[in-house]
Each structure stands twice: as structure tokens, then as C-alpha cells.
Amino acid sequence: MPFSADETLRSLKDFQRRTVEYVFHRMFLAETPTRRFLVADEVGLGKTMVARGVIAKTIEHLKNSKARADFVYICSNAAIAHQNVARLNVLGQKDFSLASRLTLLPLHVKNLAKNRINFVSFTPGTAFDLKSQGGWLPERILIFRMLRGSGLNSDGLANLLHANASPRGWANALARQTEAYDLDIAERYIQNLQADEAFFKRLRRLALKFKNYREDIPRQDSEERYDVIGEMRQRLALICLKALIPRLVIVDEFQRFRHLLQDEDPASKLAHALFNHNKARVLLLSATPYKMLSLDHEKDDDHYPDFLRTLEFLFGSKQTIEEVKNELDRFRRDLLDLSLTASTLQVEPARDVLQRRLQQVMCRTERVASTALLDSMTCEPSVPAPIEVDDLAQAFLIDGASLRADARDSIEYWKSTPYALNLMKGYELRRNVDGLTRTRRAELVAFLQRNRRSLLTKTLFKKFAAVAPANARMRALMRDTTGRGLWRVLWLPPSLPAWEPAGPFKGLGTQTKSLVFSAWNVVPDAIASLCSYEAERLAFSDSKVARDSGRNYETVVPRPLRFRQETDGSPTGMTMLLLMHPSPALASIVDPVELSLKSADLPSQQWVLDEVEVRFHKALRPYLAMHQTTGSRPDERWYWAAVALLDGASSPRIEQWLQTWRGVEDPEDRESKHSVHVAMFIRAVSDASSLKLGAPPADLARVLARLALASPAVCALRSLKRSCTTAKWDDPALLNASSSIGVAFQSLLNVRESVTILRDTSTRPYWELVLQHGLDGNLGSLLDEQVHVLVESLGVTGAPDEQRVIKVAAEISNSLSIRAVPLSIDEFKLEPNRGQMKIEPFKVRCQFALRFGDLKDEKGETRAEVVRSAFNSPFRPFVLASTSVGQEGLDFHVWCHAIVHWNLPSNPVDMEQREGRVHRYKGHAVRKNVASAFGRVGLSAHWKRGQDPWKIMFKLAKQERGTDLKTFWLFETEGGARIERRVPLLPLSRDEIHLQRLKRGLALYRLVFGQPRQEELLTHLGDLDEEQRQAAVAKWRIDLTPPVLDIAPD
């Protein structure tokens, strides 16, 4: 059956579909089509979804063609690729290939020629960049494997391609690369080498020369080796390109590699070989494909030539560029001549000519015009950052150390981070300290000794002593995070709780995560280490763990959720199993949304528990009568046996599924007896009478009510089933997915930080404390919300039920898997009598706050994707700190609507880019507002048991607001949540003037778009008041919103 794009197009929002239709028309259907088109939608508006729609339309357009068509997706880094590939794969093919390098394409695209439609993805930084002649070891391994049968000496070829790898490293890499490679590409590669007789002869000679492995290779031989390897890699890259038949090349976050436009170096030539393929259309995606605004101090990266280079690439005509320059000049003259009181007719004709010209090759959708106050739903809460005594002590320390070490920028160090000497690595100050002469070193040691109270020491941390923030910005961040009680909880409260949040969650309803951007590399480490330590210190001070083990940062906290046996072989702690067992009986007996709506107002936790307890009293009655109880002492085995009885009676497939679950063991606990516990549970399901149960505990129904409402696995089962309403409660795929989430929660609940928080001052069993935290924090509502978001963000809305729940569960489990990441702090061990010092690092655990990037956890490596996954979940970390580099295109919005500008960017567009990281589809602020507007009132009238409440609420929101942009991106309510721009301004700082300048620039930069000497124009327009500025932008800005097709320019 021919492919239809209809289903894909239906999944798009109205403005996205409008863009898709216009882009496709311009590229394929217009009388004078363009081969290249730019979608420059504002940050966070779903350019990837637009690309998905264009892919679908293109496949549909080619449905009558039997020729092969390759769709190539190029993005700036692997994190973006992993995030977006599932969204682009409209056919659901499993072999959407992710190749980090073009030369590794043969490994990732098997049988390329056998598929009519192929999807290929790689990153240009390594795909086109062949500057390093030796390249990457896996590349050379692949070349060796493909050339083994080409007539070259095999040993010599291997030794030649070793390059800088050791024999063991080569052997290990060869053993690891087990993937089959594309035989057609390999054959063409060999033919290419052999066709060049001179080069192949040279290669054969070198293979013989390197027949025997040598440690010491003459310089001339080494240079020739790398020269030949570089040539082999270049030829392979070209062969891989020629193996592709690109019909659509999608270049995502294009601004990251604008240099490829130049066609001047080997990397650019490779890229242009792809772009210029005779059948290829090129779709560029970027909110900032060229520098949108240049201020006077940014002469090295000017907007105007960058803009013209991008246009030349898109139009492919120098003559057209000259015409555009003339049109820009006319528009500029009219703006400069404009009197504030004059008619806008002077400006509009020039603006319209330029606008129509640009719309031939680009379009852009923006949020600003869709918000009531033209502010893109952004607010700027006050963030006081007064300077205190500890801060001044740090200023004195860093200034004195910089003076004695001949280092600059001491004020910037001090403004950006406390304890700079302890935390910074690779900065001039630290390098100079390490290189001081003996005399200068003694002077510095004496100075540090006099100011040692301003330095961090391992002893401070070991004793869990209070560490002063010692920095105005750090103090402000702690005040807004740990200071508001976030250290007490393991997750954020849901946007739509089913009952009143209680315990540590009470009063946290307005909280969101914080994304911090800094210009200084030391700042993310400072934030991660100091905020995490403060959160853990507060929890430890308030915990039973401290009283049991003493105040010691290095105390090992036992993992409480462990499956063990008594000496007689019987399992201990069977109730723990219920936190990980997705009981169909417990999940189906109650729907928290239904209970919540039953009450006139948001009910209390006590009221809900009372209601559910009544249901369990009724459900248990026949089983209590059936099983003759012996003895008067309560038998606590009833807590788990009752669940087994209820499951066995209501779920025909539960015993069969439990047999498969029995084989699942905890990878973090080799001594786990999980299988023994499951076997006992199965015994209760199949023959509970053999247990000879005693008298049931008086609170049995109450405990089952708590389990039904707060067991992680039970809540997961209920939430996942909302996404596939036709599945049965005991569907094996549902149970597998839910139990995997339950097991992931076991890992979370066993880590030191969780145990410290939950133990507080209570002596109750740990599993009961877990349930209480789940009840206080509305865990079921939380997972409802997260599952709803993930179904769309993972691109599994239309996937089969089994595939959908497996992927959603895997993502939730992934976000729960992150562990404390140790960061290193340097301690200065001073010996003032000798004028010497030693620098000894010590580790600080980070979980509450993390640095974004690839980090080493206690068991190895935590990838940046895992960190992002955890931040995009309601669980920790609650603070993520990063430099601005490389974050374009990444989502951080799911549970965060607060951006902290630790250091202000130099350019208003950079500020908009930062804030766009959290201003995206169905973001945290939007969900809060939708829940506030349509939660109880809307659901009472439209929701049915088992449905996803968020689907209903967003449907009602769309009916009220009309457009998708105003529903899913900009749902504003009076007094509701907004994107928070937090700027901790120091008193009397120049940053205050700079911030006002940035905000004026944000309002006006769209008006000076495409112009040379933009700041001159901004200054000219700067005399307008706020109301006039808004009017000017609304009337005179170049509007690149995609027009409807009947007025599309041609």
C-alpha cells in the first residue's frame, strides 16, 4: 500500500503544518522551486517536527518512483541525534542509522542498495572533518576489515593502520567491532584504491615495510604512514557519499557549522558533494542560522556578511544577493528617515519587497505576537543578591592570590564563583600558582595561611559542617532551591495533584527546576558541588541516619531495600517486593483521578485513604473468610499474601508472568534473593492455604490502600495503561514495563541521599517511609504527567502499545538510574614554616545539582544524554548548570521554566537562545497553567475512568484558545506560571545597565534584522518608549511567517 503522509501531518500542530506545506511547495511544486530552504522558527517551536512533516510529504511525493531515496539527517552532536531520530522516522524503520562519522557509514547502513527508502544520520564535526590524518581507531579498524581480501599483506596492513594505538588496543578494538559492514561500499572502496595504480602500489609497498611490528619507527616512515592513512580516509569518505542517493538532506542546528558553506577546505568540499547531488533538496533548521544581531563590541563576528553568506547558499546566485543588498539598503534608509509621528507608509513598501524576497528561501514563526503583553510569556522575578561579609573575604583572598601569582581577572573570578582557588582548574591563576618560584610561593603560602578560613578543606566536608555560599549569586541560587525545601523531596510535586500535597511537599506547588547558564567553566562545578553538599547536609542533619552513624560525610549508608534470606532459607522483607511488583488488582481497584473528582474540593490525603480502605475491606472479606486464621497474634505475611490472593483471582495471566519476573535479579546486588521472594509470592498466588496464615493485622486494608496509591510499580502500571486503554491489566508488556520502573525506583530509593531523606526521625520500616513519601508527593499523579509527556517526546504516539510502553518505561528508568557524581575540590595543605604547600583533591558527591556534560559517576561514566534525561524528569537533579556552548537544539523544558543568567550574555539573541531551552512544547509552565484552568472543573465534565487526564485538559485548552501556539507553547493565565528570567544582579554592578540594554535589544532586534551596523539603528530607535517600541516592532518588522499557499511568493 502506498505511503500516505496524512497520519504524520495530523500529528503536527497547526502552525507546523502550515510551515510544512509551504516548505514542500517551495522545494517541489512551485514554478521556480528552490533546492535549498531555511526554517528559522524561534527556539523551541518544533523545527524537528516540521522536518518530520517534510520527510513524510517527500516520501508521499516519490511514491510512484521505484528509484531509491535516501534521507540524510545531519546534526551538531550525538545528544541531539539521539533526541530527534525517533521523531523523524516516519516509517518506523528500525535501521535509522546513526553514524558518528561519514567513514563509519558502512557499519551502520547494511544493505543500503536493497531498501527503497533509507534513513541515515551523522554529525558533521566528525563526518566531514578529516583534518587528523590518523583519524579515529574504529575508522582504521573498518578500513582494515574491508581491505583484508584486497591482496595487501594482512599483518603489514594492520601494523600500518595501528598508527598510535598499542598492539593490545588494536586487538581489543578489532574484537569489539563485530558489526557487519555494507559489502557494496567495501567493494567500491577497494576498486577505487586499485584503480589508482600509483597509490595502490605505494600502499602495497608500505604494507610490506610494516610487515613486522616496530616500536620505533623512523620519522620519514611515520610521516608517510599518516599521509597514506589520511588519503585512505578521504577516499572512503567520498565513496560513502557516492553510495548515498539523497533526496532530502536535513541540516539541524545549522549555525553550529556555517563554515561548511564556504566550499574552501576538504570538509566543506565533502559537505557540498552531498548538498549538490543532482536529486537532493537541502532543508536547513536553525533559530539562528546566521548571527541575528551584532553590537559594536562584536566586530569579529559580524551579522551582515554572515547573513549574506547564508542567503548566497540558499539562493545560489550572486546576482540575487546584490538585489537583496539594495532592498536592505532601501529599508534601512526609510527606517533612518522615519519620524516617530510620521505615517508608517514610508517604511512598509520597502519592508514588503524585502519580505517577499526572503520568503522564497526561508520562513520563521515566532511566539512574541501570540502573547497578550508581547513578552513571549516571560517574566523577570526579583533576585536580590546582596554582598555579605563572607563574600568580601573571598574578594580579599582572590585579589591577594592573583596579585602574588601575577594573574588577571580577579574581580570576574570573585563575581562568578566562591572558593575560586579550590574549584578552578586550567585557569591562569591556578597555572601561575603551580609555576611560582620558591620565594613567591612562600609569600603566597603566608598570605593563604592568614586567610585560611576562606579556603575549603576536606575536614569541613567530612564533619558535615556548614559551608558558607560566600558568593552573592550562589546564595541567591541556594535561597531559591535548598532554601525553599527542595532538599526534603525526591521529586517535584505534580502539576495536577489528586489530593493535597503533604509532608515535605506541602507548599512546593510553585517550584520548578533551575537551568543555570554561565560564561565561566568553573561555575557549573561550583554550583553542582556546593548546592549538592548543602542539600545533603540539611537532609543529614535532620535524619535518623546521623544519629545512628554520627556526623560523617564518608559514612557508608546501608541499602535498605535488599532481598535476603533467613538461615532456614525463607525470604525476609517480602513487603519490599510490593514496591516493585505491578499488582493488577491494586492498580485496577482505584483510579486516583476518579477519587479526586468525587470530592467537591481537592481532597486531603486522609480522606482519599479512607475511601480506598473501604474498598479493600470489601475486597478482602471473602479471602479472610476462606483462609482459616490461626493464633491471635497478627501475621504480617498478610500484607503481601493479600496482594497475591487478589492478583490470582483477578488476573488469569499473573502467575505465568511472575515466572518470567522470577529470573530478574538486581545488577547492583550480587547477593540478591529476589527470585526466592518471587517464588514465595507465586506460591501464595497458586496455593495460599499452604502458607497457614495467622490472624490478619488490623491495618491490613489501610496498608493495601497505601500500596495501591503509592507503590512505584503500581502507580507506573496505572499510568502506562492510560496510554494504551485497550490493553488488559495483566498484559505482559504492561507488567514488564511497570516492573522495570519499580526496579529502577528500588535503585533510587537505595542511594545514600534517598535513605537520608526518607529516614528522617522515624523508626518505621523503610518500605512504609517510601509509601508515605509517595503519598505526600502524589507519585501516581506525577507518573501520569511524565508518561503523557514522554509518549509524544519519544515519538511513540502512533506506535503499537507494546513498543510504546517499553520505550516510555525505559526512559523513566533511565532518568531514575543517575547516581551521585563525584566532583573534585582541591585542598591547599599549607606548611607556612617551610613556605610550601601541597594541593590534594578530595571528592564531593553531586546529585541535587549537576553539571551538564559527560560525567564520571562512582561506577564509571554518566553520559550527557543520561544527565539530560534525568533533568527532563521530575526527579533529581533539581539544578543543572552549564556554559552556553553546544546547548542549541536540546530540550530542558519538561520540568523547568526558570533560567538563571549567572553571567549575562553579550547579545540579546543569545539570551533568547538560552531561554528557549525551557520555553518549548507542553513545558512545565504551560502544564501548570492548563491544570489550573481545566484540572478539576474540566475533568469533572469530560473525563472517564482510565483516560489520560492530560489529553482531556489539553483538548479543552485548544477549544478555548483556538490556535496550537497559544495552547501548547503560550497558555497564559492570570497569576499563572511563566518562563522565569532570573538574573542575580550584584549591587552597583554594570550588569544592571547591560541587562536593560539586552532587554531593549530583545524588543528591537527583529526590526534591524539583516542590516549592517545594527547598533546604529538600535540607537536611532532607542529613544522610543516601551509602548512605541512594541508598536514599531509590530508594524515594521520583517515578518517571515509562512504565507498560505495561494499567496506564496514565486
ABEGO torsion letter per residue (X at the ends): XBBBAAAAAAABBAAAAAAAAAAAAAAAABABBBABBBBABBBGAGAAAAAAAAAAAAAAAAAABABBBBBBBBBABAAAAAAAAAAABAAGBAABBBBABAAAAAAABBGAAABABBBBBBBAAAAABAABAAEBAAAAAAAAAAAAAAGBBAAAAAAAAAEABBAAAAAAAAAABABBBBAAAAAAAAAAAAABAAAAAAAAAAAAAAABBBABBBAAAAAAAAAAAAAAAAAAAAAAAAABBBABBBBBGAAABAAAAAGABAAAAAAAAAAABAABBBBBBBABABBABBBAAAAABBAAAAAAAAAAAAAGBAAAAAAAAAAAAAAAAAAAABBAABBAAAAAAAAAAAAAAAAAABBBBBAAAABAAGAGGBBBBBBBBBBBAAAAAAAAAAAAAAAAAGBBGAAAAAAABBGAAAABBGBAAAAAAAABBAAAAAAAAAAAAAAAAABBBAAAAAAGBBBBAGBAAAAAAAAABAAAGAAABABBBBABBABBBBEAABGAAABBBBBBBBABAAAAAAAAAAAAAAAAAAAAAABAAAAAAEBBAABBBBBABBBBBBAAGBBBGAAAAAAABBBAAAAAABBAAAAAAABABBBBAAAAAAAAAAAAAAAAAAAAAABBBBEABBBAAAAAAAAAAAAAAABAAAAAAAAAAAABBBAABAABAAAAAAAAAAAAAABAAAAGBBBBBAAAAAAAAAAAAABAAAAAAAAAAAABAABBAABAAAAAAAAAAAAAAAAAAABAAAAAAAAEABABBAAAAAAAAAAAAGAAAAAAAAAAAAAAAAGAAABBAAAAAAAAAAAAAAAAABBBBBBBBBBBBBBAAAGBBBBBBBBBBBAABBBBEBBBBAAEBBBAAAAAAAAABABOBABBBBBABGABGBBAAAABABBBBABBBABAAAAAAAAAAABBBGBAAAAAAAAAAABAAAAAAABBBGBBAAAAAAAAAAAAAGBAAAAAAABBBBGBBBBBBBBBBBBGBAAAAAAAAAAAAAAAAAAABGBBGAAAAAAAAAABBAAAAAAAAAAABBBABBBBAAABBX
